[in-house]
Amino acid sequence: MKPTSRTVRIAVTASRTGADHPHHPDAYEVLDRDEIAEVLALWPQREAHDGFECMCHGDGGLSLYEAGGQRIRSAAPAGPLRPLFDPLDPAGLPARHRNRWAAAAPEGLREYAADLARGGAPGPAHGVPPAVVFGWLGAVRQEPRDAAWLLAERAPVRLLAGRPTEELAWAVRETDRTGLEGAVRFFASEEFTTRHPKRRRVPDTARDLLLRYARSRRPEDLPVLERRLLRTPEDRVRRS
């Protein structure tokens, strides 16, 4: 049995030379079995000394890992491997990961997601409630560290960043548990915490929901929420 046949994960340190996709991460993983098999079929046949293949091309690196976490081999994405890891190649793995992420977007956001996946800069997605965007940000992804992970974080935040705090706070009341996960992540992010203090005032009901969720599910976000979520004098009644 070839050592590489034990591979269950490929860790990629991405290239930062030449043209690039605006949402291509510095590092990502390949876990899909078919994609791993495709990489192994193109893997350099000549091995260097035990456990390591030289990565001297300056274009990042690929590392194969077995189930126990032991690194098996490493190589540069050169030769036939290069287009497979090119972030701008429509047939490459990064593009596939981004397209897979875009196809899984909530209804009403797929066109927006597809444009971002292609590297575009779409305008606001009108008509999509913030509660839906919270759910998009908080949803558990099957492969959370694939080449689309940075885009999966940025895209919902990009939609939420321009929304008024009052509208976002009301959406916190309307969302479900998955949405609360996304809401806590957003309210703890720089896109919210760097707002002017007048724009960080959140009614008690929404503030308590966010703090309660963070306390039980995301304790790492609790300190910043406690410091940066300011109270409003009283909850306002929403008028139609």
Number of C-alpha atoms within 10 A of each C-alpha: 5 6 11 16 13 14 23 18 19 24 19 24 18 20 21 14 9 6 10 13 18 15 21 23 21 13 18 21 20 22 17 14 12 10 14 17 15 14 20 17 12 14 20 18 8 7 14 13 9 8 12 14 19 13 15 10 11 11 17 19 21 24 19 25 19 17 10 8 11 10 18 19 23 23 22 23 27 17 11 13 20 15 16 22 22 20 25 18 15 14 13 16 22 26 23 18 17 26 19 14 23 23 14 13 18 14 10 14 20 16 15 18 27 19 15 21 27 17 17 13 12 12 10 12 14 9 8 14 16 23 25 22 25 29 21 25 26 22 17 11 14 9 15 13 17 25 28 25 21 19 21 25 17 13 18 22 23 14 17 24 17 11 11 11 20 17 14 22 24 20 21 23 16 15 20 15 14 17 24 26 23 26 31 26 22 22 25 24 16 11 14 20 18 12 14 9 11 11 15 21 19 23 20 17 15 20 22 12 17 27 20 15 18 23 14 9 14 15 14 11 19 19 13 14 21 14 10 18 22 17 16 14 10 10 14 10 7 8 4 3
